[in-house]
Amino acid sequence: MTRPGLAATAMLLAAATSATAAPANEYNVFAFTGRMLDENMGDSLRLFSADYEDNYITGVGAQDFVLRTGIVSIGYELGGAARYGLNSTFEAWGGLVGRIDDIPLLGLYLSPSLAFGLSYVSGVQEGREQQLADETGCDARVLFYLSPELDVRTSPEARYSVFYRLQHRSGAWNTLCMQGASNANVVGLRVRF
């Protein structure tokens, strides 16, 4: 490659990966609902053959992306959800979120993301979460929050999108007293501003 070609390539690479403020439409709110599982995180991804509990979750949240590097956006997420079924509890969470923006596939735009933070629940959910808390003698009210998600929209400019996410709470291999806790497969709707 020639020197001008190397210089041009270096400038394009630097521009693609340099950190900039996110565009104005990088604030969003979302709502979701789904069902909790009697499975570990990996087995929870078997959407149609997983062992579902008689517990459900319905929640809302907001994301604010404050940094963009190339096609990756980084920000924070806050949310809250009602967990109900065998008993009723409330969950609140907050943390960082990273997202790969708008991967084109078959006329749609996919944005996988991962949120990581802390989750607080008002009480332990009967079912898997209660069983694991009893086995370890741990208080499962404050645990780590990890949520892989796949967001789908019809164009990069679309304000509305649908998503699937795995709502996961865990002690992260006994880091917070216990190994696992609860998982839920949820679907939702997101609105960007």
N, C-alpha and C positions, 0 to 999 in steps of 0.2 A: 504494500500500500504506500502511496506517495505521502510526503509530509503534509501537503494540504489536505489529503484524504484522512490522514491520522488526526490532524487538528480538528477537522470537521466532525469526525467520529467522536473524538474526546469531548467536544462542545455539546454534541447531541446527547451523549451519555450523561454528562454533567447536568444538563437541563432536565433530562428524564428522571434523574434520581435526586435532584436537589429538593430540600424541604421548603415548602411554601405554605402560606396560609390556605386553608381549605376554602373552596368556593362557598358563596352565601347559602346554597341549598344543602349544606351538609348538616343541618339540624333536622332531626326527625322524631316523630312520636309513633308508637306502635301499640297494638293490642293483640293478645293471643289467647287461645284456649287449647286444652289438651288433656291427656290422661297420664297418670303416674304409673310407673312400672315396678314390678318385683324382679328387677334385673340389674346387673352391673352396667357400667357406662357402655362398654363395647357391645354387649348383647342388646342394649336398648335400641341400637341402630337397626335392628331387625324389625322394621316398622310393622309388618303384617303377621309375624310369627312370635313376637315377644310376649312375655307373660305380663299382662296388664292387671293392675289392681282396680278395686272399686273406689279409687280416689281420683280426683280431677283437680285441675288448676286453671285459673283464668286471671290474666294479669295485664298490666299496662307498663309502659316505660318510655324513656326518651334517650336519645343518643346525640352527642354533640362532637363532631369531628373537627379538631383544632389544628391538625397537621396533615399535610399530604406530601408524600415522597413518591414520585412516579405514579404508579397505579395503586399504591397502598395509602389508605387513610387511617389515621390513628386518633382516637378520642376517648370519651368516657361514656358510661351508660349508668342510668339509675332506673330502678323499677320496683314495682310492688305487685303482689298477687294474692288472691284468695285461694287456699288449698282446702278442698272439701270432699266429703264422701263418708268414710268411716268416722271421721271427726273433722272439725273445722279449725284451721290455723291461718295465720297471715305470714307472708314472706316479703322481706324487703332486701334489696341487693344494690350494690354499686361496685364499679370497677372500670378498668381500662378495656377498650375494644379496638381491635385491628381488623381492617377489611381490605380485600382486594376488589377493586372497583370494575364493574361492568365488563365481564368476560363474554364476548358474543358467542352464542351457540344456538343454531337452528332458529334464528330470528328473534331470540330472546337475549336478555342480558343478565348474567348470573354474577352475584357478588357474595362469595363466601366470607365469613367473618368468624372471629373468636373473641368472646368477652371473658375476662378473668377478674375476679375480685372477691368480696366477702358477702355472705348471705346470712341474714338473721331471720329466724322464725319465732313466732309467738309461742309455739308449742310444737312438740314432736308429732309428726303425722303417723297415725296408726298404720301398720303394714310394715313394709321393708325398713323404713327409717326407724320405727320404734323397735323392731327386732334387733337391728344392728346396734342401736343405743343400749338396749338391755344386755346384749352379749358383751359389750365392751365396758359397760358401766359409765359411759360418757354422756355428757350433756351436749346434745346435737343442735342446740339453738344457734350457735355461731359456727359456720363452716365456710370453706372456700366455695366460690361460685365459678363454674366453668360452663360456657355455653357456645358450642359450635353451631353455626347457622348458615343456611343457604337462602339468599334473597333473590327473587326473580321479578324482573320488570320488562316491559315491552320495548323501552328505548332508554338511553342514558338521560333523557330529559323528562321521563315520566315521573310524576309526583307520587304515584301510588305503586306499591309492590306487594307481593305476597311472599311469605317465608315459612320455612320449616326450621325449627331449632330444637336442640336437646337441652332441656333445662336441667342442669346437674348441680347437686350439692354434695360435697365430700370433705372428709378430713384429710385427704391427700396422703394416703398410705401412713396413717397414724400421726401425721404432722399436727393436726388438731384433734388428738385423742382417739379418733376412730378411722377406719380404712375407707368406708363408703358411707352413703346415706340415701339419697333419693335421686331419681331420674324421672323425667316426664318428656314425652314426645308431644310437641305443640305445633300448631299452625297459626299464622297470624297475618295481619294487614299492617302496612307501614305507610305513613304519609310524610313526605319530605317538604321542608320549608326553605 
